[in-house]
Amino acid sequence: MHFTEQPDLRVRMTTFVSTFADAEDEWPHAWTLVEVEPAEWSCTVPVHELVQILRTGSADADLRRLPHHWHGDDLTLELGPAAITGSAEDWLVLCRRLIDAAESAEGVSELPDTRPWPGERFPFSMESIEIAGKTPPAPPSLSPVERLALAGGFEPREFVELFGAGWVEWEDTHTDAVRFHDGLFLWGTPAQLAATTDAGPGGLAVGVPCGMWSGPAHLGYELTDPTPVSRDLTDEEIRAVVKPLLARRRRSFTWCRYCGDRLAPEHRFEPTVCYGCATEWFGIVY
C-alpha cells in the first residue's frame, strides 16, 4: 500500500510475556505485536532485545530485521509507514508500559515476522501509540539512579556500587544562576558529588557541586570540573575519578559551632555558623 499524502496512521501494540518469566525479573522475555492501520502492516518486536539495545546503545542488533537506527541519543524504529523516534529513556518508559499491560504468551503459537515496507515513512508520535491488554498505569518516570545509569551504560546496581544511591535531581526553577547543564543531579547531604546527563556524546559526567545564591531564598547549583564516565571504564578507573572529586568537596566542609551540622560553603553565614543559627543567635534576617 502506498500513500500519496500524509496518512492518518494508527499504531496499536499488544504484548505477550513468556510463560516462563520470573516474577522478580525486571525485563522478562516478551514480544509485542505491532499493527499499523490503514497500512495493514504488522510485525513483532522482542521487547527484551529492544531493552538491551537501549541500555547498550548497540547499532547492529537484529531485532527481527526491524529497521532501527540511532541519531545521537535518539533511537528511531521504522514500523512500516510509521517512523517513531525517542530518547532511550522515552523508549524504556514505553517498554515498561508494554510489560505492565502484557498478556500471557500461553496459547500463542505464532506472531508475524517483519515484512519490508516499500513505501514512504512518516513521523509518528510515541504518545499516540495505542497499548492493548490490561489497562496500563500512567507512564512511570525513571528514578534519578536509573536515568544516570542509563546515560553511562551501567546497570542500576552497578551504578549504585560505584557512585552511591540516594541521588536527587536538582530542580530550582527560581534560581537566576547560570546553569550549564539541563539535567543536574546531586548526591549526599550536604551535596558531595554532582552529575549530569547532558555531557555530549558520552552522556554522563560527574564533578564537584558548586552552590550559588541568587537572592535570599534561591539556591542554585553548577557542576564544576565535569569528567565523563561510562561503563567503558573499569571500576578502578571510575573510582580514581570519583575519589579526588569527593575529597575536594569534603575539604570545603566545616561544622556549625551552635547546632553541630556539617556545612558546605553555600550553607554557612560564616565558617562555623550556619544560616539558621545566625538568625537565632545573631538576629540576622535574610
Secondary structure as GFF3:
##gff-version 3
##sequence-region A 1 286
A	DSSP	beta_strand	10	17	.	.	.	ID=ss1
A	DSSP	beta_strand	30	37	.	.	.	ID=ss2
A	DSSP	beta_strand	41	46	.	.	.	ID=ss3
A	DSSP	alpha_helix	47	56	.	.	.	ID=ss4
A	DSSP	three_ten_helix	63	65	.	.	.	ID=ss5
A	DSSP	beta_strand	68	71	.	.	.	ID=ss6
A	DSSP	beta_strand	74	79	.	.	.	ID=ss7
A	DSSP	beta_strand	82	87	.	.	.	ID=ss8
A	DSSP	alpha_helix	88	100	.	.	.	ID=ss9
A	DSSP	beta_strand	103	104	.	.	.	ID=ss10
A	DSSP	beta_strand	122	123	.	.	.	ID=ss11
A	DSSP	three_ten_helix	126	128	.	.	.	ID=ss12
A	DSSP	beta_strand	130	131	.	.	.	ID=ss13
A	DSSP	alpha_helix	144	152	.	.	.	ID=ss14
A	DSSP	alpha_helix	156	163	.	.	.	ID=ss15
A	DSSP	beta_strand	168	169	.	.	.	ID=ss16
A	DSSP	beta_strand	184	187	.	.	.	ID=ss17
A	DSSP	beta_strand	193	196	.	.	.	ID=ss18
A	DSSP	three_ten_helix	200	202	.	.	.	ID=ss19
A	DSSP	beta_strand	205	213	.	.	.	ID=ss20
A	DSSP	beta_strand	219	228	.	.	.	ID=ss21
A	DSSP	alpha_helix	235	251	.	.	.	ID=ss22
A	DSSP	beta_strand	254	255	.	.	.	ID=ss23
A	DSSP	beta_strand	262	263	.	.	.	ID=ss24
A	DSSP	three_ten_helix	265	267	.	.	.	ID=ss25
A	DSSP	beta_strand	268	270	.	.	.	ID=ss26
A	DSSP	beta_strand	273	274	.	.	.	ID=ss27
A	DSSP	alpha_helix	275	282	.	.	.	ID=ss28
###
